[in-house]
Each structure stands twice: as structure tokens, then as C-alpha cells.
Amino acid sequence: MSLRDLKRERTRQSIVDTAFRLFAERGFDGVTVAEIAAAAEVGTRTLHRYFASKEELVFPEDDDLRADLTRLLAERPAGEHPETTLAVVIGPLIDRFGGEQLTTARTRDALIADSPALRARDLAKQAAVEQLIEQHLARQLGVALDSDVRPALWAKIGIACFFSAYRVWLAQGGDLADHLAAARAALADSVARHP
């Protein structure tokens, strides 16, 4: 990483950290973009070079996460079973959620719960990830989305397992990967018991 890129990344992270600190203190609606910029010691134009809106500050990893997911999905072989694909691609993504990020994740969750605009943005983000997985699985299986339920079904299952595990992780802490493994095991057990 070049010195310039390193400086840009530091500035971006400073903006995000400052925004989360202010949001935690005063709530999402209680903080303006100008206040975040001033506290981060950047101009509002600089802040907007990194984030187009205040809502994006709550989801700073969104673009990187989708890019990583796209890359991981593209690496999977054609004809692979969707369950295997999901298990392989979700693992590296949850590595982003280390114990040191639990406080930030809990702050984000509280902000989302308190703001209709953020709830809508969070649902749109989840839908975009689900659609990305669904489209990949359709290509991988060689089927059309409007004539085969499997891509949509497996995408929904993958997202449901992740967010079920994520909810438990937010409440209890621990290792998100372990919670995800427990969610997948519970699903498999439920399916095996009810043929």
C-alpha cells in the first residue's frame, strides 16, 4: 500500500470512528455530517469524498464486503452444491467480525433499531447480498431464476443462517464462526428430523 493510500485509509477510518463515537453518544439523528467532519478534523467535502451520505457511515464495510463476496463466489467451481458454496464463502466473510468489533457491531445494531432510515438501508443491504448469492447460484447450477427455486431458496437459507448466528453473537459475544456452525447444524438437524 502506498503512503497516499495509507493516508486515505487512515482518514477514512478516522471519519468512521468519529461518526460511531458521536452516534453512540447522541444517536444517529442527533449528529450532523458537519459535526462528524469537524470532530474528525476534515472538511465536509472531504467526508463526502469517502461517504456520499450519513447513512453510509453506519455501513462503511458494505462495498468491500460485497466485493469480497463476489470474488469468493467467482472462485467456486461450476456444479458445486449450493450448501458447500455457502459454507466456503461465508467463512472468510465472518473473519471480518473479530471480538474487538463486537462493541461497534452492537452500536450499529442499536442505531439501526432506532432509525427507520437505517432499518430500510440495512434491509436493502441484506437484499443486495442475497441477490448476489442467488444470481451466482443460478449460474453455478445452470438454471434460470424464474424457473428454478433452488438458487433463491439456498440464498435465503445462507442469509438466514448468517443473521441468526449474528444475532446470537451480538447478544452473547464469543466466536461468530462458532455461532454460524451451530446455526447450520441446527438447520441440518431440523431437516433430518422432518423429512
PyMOL commands that set and color helices and strands:
alter all, ss='L'
color gray80, all
select helices_A, chain A and resi 3-26+33-39+44-50+54-58+62-74+82-94+99-114+116-141+150-172+176-193
alter helices_A, ss='H'
color red, helices_A
deselect
rebuild
show_as cartoon
